[in-house]
Amino acid sequence: MRYDFDRIVDRTGTESLKWVYPRKVLGVEDAIPMWVADMDFEAPPAVVEAVTRRAAHGVFGYPLVPPSFFEAAIAWLRRRHGWAVEKKWMAMTPGIVPALNYCVRAFTRPGDPVIIQTPVYHPFYYAIENNGRRVVRNPLRFDGRRYTMDLDDLRTKIDAPGRMLILCSPHNPSGRVWSRDEIEALGRIAVERDLLVVADEIHHDLVYRGHRHHVLAAISPELAQQTITCIAPSKTFNTAGLATAAVVAANPDLHKKFEDEEERSGFDLGNALGIVAFEAAYRHGEDWLEELLPYLEANVDFLDRFLAERVPGVRLVRPEGTYLALLDCRDLGIAPDGLNDFFLRKAGVYFSDGKIFGDEAAGFVRINFGCPRAQLREALERIERAVAGTVSS
Ligand SMILES: Cc1ncc(COP(=O)(O)O)c(C=O)c1O
């Protein structure tokens, strides 16, 4: 192993949202944060070196986006995802959440419905509702172990041509990596019903053995014409604080509308360090990712075994990708409204409350296991003690 993911990196003093929020804002001084989606690992050395080199220059005026920025992403998408992308299809964006907001404004009108597959990453709701559009839910099916898409229901939710779906693939928070069959079936409906799909594929690189990410836009040329794909190195390489991502739209009309909306929002030149990190990650990060993936997967195994053996009432919904997973806590006998607070106050572990992803996930919490194993173990031991305390009291 070239990279030491067991090493604890102290994030104190870096104003990390993940650490400061539960400890200082919610006031649980020793809380272990297992919520917002960043990892407690250093980015790949090549990324740190590139950013350090750029920072050492000392002048931070407005940057241009060099062609090599897009070329690095194009090579990555071809190599890792078998997807042939052209530079003119791409646009830089300060993040995927901003991009979702631009898409909602660019491709729908106030009052229009936008479909999402719930429970889902909560900023999908905000991007729709904060822009005066209507959330239409296409809830996932849950059989107690695994989530699947409900495509019959989806058909009934597309009430007119030109409607929009925001797809989360791989899916946060369920951890599903949609199969080829599922993506193809969704794609067929989209083409038949002239559904525009904004495909948030930010987690595309974080996929475990036995699974494969399928790029929606790569399924067929028709689908490519009605899809905008959001990608970023930020989840894969832990660079979310550098606020640099990209969208891909093969359809020139969609591409232009997206860029126009981005311009109207005032976004223009981007982040000098983020641009450098984006390119370095895609160019030089692959061997780091190849070691990260088995480490994360071993965290999943550890989590699964620990809960099954030691924490009655809490079940892992086993993720196929991402470093996020739902914990089904409905057998604990704790009211959903008090669940996350129970874990924070009684165990000193801060998760994301399932309810923020949709009512369907009430009684669940989402764990972020992108951290050194020792930290995961400590959090789980705290949970074990807190749950044992409720049962015995
Ligand atoms: C599905 C999904 N989209 C977007 C984001 C955030 O993207 P960004 O930081 O580029 O706005 C996250 C972060 O957790 C996510 O899970």
The ligand as an SDF file (V2000), in Angstrom:
LIG
                    3D

 16 16  0  0  0  0  0  0  0  0999 V2000
  -25.4380   13.5660   -5.1730 C   0  0  0  0  0  0  0  0  0  0  0  0
  -24.6150   14.7580   -4.8020 C   0  0  0  0  0  0  0  0  0  0  0  0
  -24.5720   15.8150   -5.6150 N   0  0  0  0  0  0  0  0  0  0  0  0
  -23.8350   16.9120   -5.3260 C   0  0  0  0  0  0  0  0  0  0  0  0
  -23.1120   16.9780   -4.1550 C   0  0  0  0  0  0  0  0  0  0  0  0
  -22.3210   18.2170   -3.8330 C   0  0  0  0  0  0  0  0  0  0  0  0
  -21.7160   18.7240   -4.9470 O   0  0  0  0  0  0  0  0  0  0  0  0
  -20.9170   20.0970   -4.9050 P   0  0  0  0  0  0  0  0  0  0  0  0
  -20.0900   20.0990   -3.6560 O   0  0  0  0  0  0  0  0  0  0  0  0
  -20.0980   20.0400   -6.1560 O   0  0  0  0  0  0  0  0  0  0  0  0
  -21.9270   21.1880   -4.9380 O   0  0  0  0  0  0  0  0  0  0  0  0
  -23.1250   15.8960   -3.2680 C   0  0  0  0  0  0  0  0  0  0  0  0
  -22.4010   15.9650   -2.0140 C   0  0  0  0  0  0  0  0  0  0  0  0
  -22.5780   15.1820   -1.1420 O   0  0  0  0  0  0  0  0  0  0  0  0
  -23.8930   14.7590   -3.6080 C   0  0  0  0  0  0  0  0  0  0  0  0
  -23.9460   13.6940   -2.8050 O   0  0  0  0  0  0  0  0  0  0  0  0
  1  2  1  0
  2  3  1  0
  2 15  2  0
  3  4  2  0
  4  5  1  0
  5  6  1  0
  5 12  2  0
  6  7  1  0
  7  8  1  0
  8  9  2  0
  8 10  1  0
  8 11  1  0
 12 13  1  0
 12 15  1  0
 13 14  2  0
 15 16  1  0
M  END
$$$$
